[in-house]
Amino acid sequence: MTSNAYRHGDVLIYPAGNSPDVGRELPREPDGVCLAEGEATGHRHFLRGNARLFELAGDPSVKVCKVGAGGATLRHEEHGPITLPEGDYVVSIKRQWSPDGWESVQD
């Protein structure tokens, strides 16, 4: 597995280390999984290929992506593609402070 972190707009993906404790599996489309969807534009950070997305057990705001053999490619209309090799990754969405508290940054 790689030791690199990947930034894709407001999405940060980094190696999870040893098999993280995952909760429920999130929906998968036939060609991949959606890591994040922009409210303003409707553009999606979509991982195509051999990938599954889960909630982290005990913290449903954190996602764990399991990329299988052959890897998967992260795509978004406003960013270049990134290919992730096989491994387990934590998916984090950039947040910002507002008067109402912490909120996710929207693409």
C-alpha positions in Angstrom: 0.0 0.0 0.0 1.1 3.6 -0.6 2.0 6.0 2.1 0.7 9.0 0.1 -2.2 11.3 0.8 -4.4 12.5 -2.1 -6.1 15.9 -2.3 -9.0 16.2 -4.8 -10.6 19.6 -4.3 -12.3 19.5 -0.9 -11.8 15.7 -0.5 -8.7 14.3 1.2 -7.9 10.6 1.0 -5.2 9.0 3.0 -4.1 5.5 3.9 -6.1 4.0 6.7 -3.3 1.8 8.1 -4.3 -1.5 9.5 -7.8 -2.7 8.5 -10.1 0.0 10.0 -13.2 -1.1 11.9 -15.9 -0.3 9.4 -19.7 0.0 9.9 -22.3 -0.3 7.2 -21.4 -0.4 3.5 -22.7 2.7 1.6 -24.5 2.4 -1.8 -22.4 1.5 -4.8 -23.3 2.3 -8.4 -22.4 -0.3 -11.1 -19.2 1.5 -12.0 -18.0 2.8 -8.6 -18.9 4.9 -5.5 -19.6 8.6 -4.9 -17.3 10.0 -2.2 -18.8 13.5 -2.2 -21.4 15.5 -4.1 -21.4 19.3 -4.4 -24.6 21.0 -3.4 -23.9 24.1 -5.5 -22.9 22.4 -8.8 -24.1 18.8 -8.4 -20.6 17.7 -9.5 -19.4 14.5 -7.8 -16.1 13.2 -6.6 -16.7 9.7 -8.0 -14.3 6.7 -7.6 -14.6 4.4 -10.7 -13.3 0.9 -10.5 -12.9 -1.7 -7.8 -13.9 0.3 -4.7 -16.3 0.0 -1.8 -17.3 2.7 0.6 -18.1 2.3 4.3 -18.9 4.4 7.4 -16.3 4.2 10.0 -17.7 2.3 13.0 -18.7 4.7 15.7 -18.3 7.8 13.5 -20.6 7.9 10.5 -19.2 11.2 9.4 -15.9 9.5 8.5 -15.8 7.2 5.5 -13.5 4.3 4.7 -12.9 3.4 1.1 -11.6 -0.1 0.3 -9.9 -0.2 -3.1 -9.4 -3.7 -4.5 -7.0 -5.2 -7.1 -6.5 -3.1 -10.1 -7.2 0.1 -8.2 -9.7 2.8 -8.9 -9.7 6.3 -10.5 -11.1 9.4 -8.7 -12.8 11.8 -11.1 -14.5 15.2 -10.8 -15.5 17.7 -13.5 -13.2 20.4 -12.1 -10.1 18.3 -11.1 -7.7 16.0 -12.9 -8.2 12.2 -12.3 -6.2 10.5 -9.6 -5.6 6.7 -9.6 -5.6 5.0 -6.2 -3.8 1.7 -5.8 -5.2 -1.2 -3.9 -5.6 -0.5 -0.1 -7.8 0.9 2.6 -8.3 4.7 2.7 -9.9 7.3 5.0 -12.0 9.8 3.1 -12.2 13.2 4.7 -14.2 16.2 3.5 -12.8 19.7 4.1 -14.7 21.6 6.7 -15.0 25.3 7.6 -16.1 27.2 10.6 -19.3 29.3 10.4 -21.3 31.1 13.0 -23.6 28.0 13.1 -20.6 25.7 13.8 -18.5 23.4 11.6 -19.8 22.6 8.1 -18.5 20.8 5.0 -17.1 22.9 2.2 -19.1 22.6 -1.0 -17.6 22.3 -4.4 
